[in-house]
Amino acid sequence: MAGTRETKQQAGGTEGQSRPARRVQVKVGKVVSNKMQKTVIVTVENTTTHRLYHRYMKKTSKFAAHDAENRCQVGDLVEIVSSRPLSHSKRWRVREVLKRAE
């Protein structure tokens, strides 16, 4: 089991860093609200199967994401990444706008 773990130098860490590099979550969703300053609300759709009926269901989740330059508009398709807590509800940052709304 000792061979499965990365060393600090392989992970690109510094000598004083004690914890391993964390994995960043990435999600793609649509902007549904940009009424706040530097914050957008992004909905992400997931398909899951029903446990009893074995049918596909769409589940939507809303995430508050940090948009530092206020570049997102309602209807844009964006990529968000997890980050440290920025406020009470913001734990995501907008990485890039994939497709602009028309």
C-alpha positions as CSV (number, residue, x, y, z in Angstrom):
1,M,0.0,0.0,0.0
2,A,2.9,2.3,0.5
3,G,3.6,2.5,-3.2
4,T,0.1,3.8,-4.1
5,R,0.6,7.2,-2.4
6,E,2.4,10.1,-4.1
7,T,5.3,11.7,-2.5
8,K,5.4,15.4,-2.0
9,Q,7.9,16.0,-4.8
10,Q,5.8,14.0,-7.3
11,A,2.7,16.0,-6.4
12,G,4.5,19.3,-6.9
13,G,4.4,20.3,-3.3
14,T,6.9,22.3,-1.4
15,E,9.1,21.0,1.4
16,G,7.1,22.6,4.2
17,Q,3.7,21.4,2.9
18,S,2.4,18.6,5.1
19,R,-1.0,17.7,3.5
20,P,-1.4,16.1,0.0
21,A,-2.8,18.0,-2.9
22,R,-6.6,17.9,-2.9
23,R,-8.7,16.8,-5.9
24,V,-10.7,19.6,-7.5
25,Q,-14.3,18.8,-8.5
26,V,-15.5,20.1,-11.9
27,K,-19.1,20.6,-13.0
28,V,-20.8,22.0,-16.1
29,G,-24.1,23.8,-15.8
30,K,-26.3,26.7,-16.9
31,V,-26.5,30.1,-15.2
32,V,-30.0,30.8,-14.0
33,S,-29.4,34.0,-12.0
34,N,-26.7,36.8,-12.0
35,K,-28.5,39.4,-9.8
36,M,-25.9,39.4,-7.1
37,Q,-22.6,41.1,-7.3
38,K,-19.7,38.7,-8.2
39,T,-22.0,35.7,-7.7
40,V,-24.0,33.5,-10.1
41,I,-26.4,30.6,-9.5
42,V,-25.6,27.6,-11.7
43,T,-27.9,24.6,-12.2
44,V,-26.3,21.2,-12.9
45,E,-28.4,18.4,-14.3
46,N,-27.7,14.8,-13.3
47,T,-29.4,11.6,-14.5
48,T,-29.9,8.8,-12.0
49,T,-31.9,5.6,-12.1
50,H,-34.9,5.1,-9.9
51,R,-34.2,2.4,-7.3
52,L,-37.5,0.6,-7.7
53,Y,-38.6,1.3,-11.3
54,H,-35.2,1.4,-12.9
55,R,-36.1,4.5,-15.0
56,Y,-33.9,7.4,-15.7
57,M,-34.7,10.6,-13.7
58,K,-33.2,14.1,-14.1
59,K,-32.0,15.7,-10.9
60,T,-31.0,19.3,-10.8
61,S,-28.8,20.9,-8.2
62,K,-28.1,24.6,-7.7
63,F,-24.7,26.0,-6.8
64,A,-23.7,29.5,-5.9
65,A,-20.4,30.2,-7.8
66,H,-18.0,33.1,-7.5
67,D,-17.8,35.2,-10.7
68,A,-15.1,37.8,-10.0
69,E,-15.4,39.8,-13.2
70,N,-19.2,39.6,-13.5
71,R,-18.8,38.2,-17.0
72,C,-21.6,35.5,-16.8
73,Q,-25.1,36.2,-18.2
74,V,-28.3,34.2,-17.7
75,G,-28.4,31.2,-20.0
76,D,-24.6,30.8,-20.3
77,L,-23.1,27.4,-20.1
78,V,-20.2,27.5,-17.6
79,E,-17.7,25.3,-16.0
80,I,-17.4,25.6,-12.2
81,V,-14.7,24.2,-9.9
82,S,-14.7,23.6,-6.2
83,S,-12.8,26.0,-3.9
84,R,-12.4,26.9,-0.3
85,P,-15.5,28.5,1.3
86,L,-15.8,32.0,0.0
87,S,-19.0,32.9,1.9
88,H,-21.9,31.2,3.7
89,S,-23.2,29.6,0.5
90,K,-20.3,29.9,-2.1
91,R,-18.0,27.0,-2.4
92,W,-17.5,27.1,-6.2
93,R,-15.7,29.4,-8.7
94,V,-16.5,29.9,-12.4
95,R,-13.5,28.6,-14.4
96,E,-14.7,29.5,-17.9
97,V,-17.7,30.3,-20.0
98,L,-18.1,27.5,-22.4
99,K,-21.0,28.9,-24.5
100,R,-22.7,32.3,-24.4
101,A,-26.5,32.7,-24.3
102,E,-28.1,33.9,-27.4
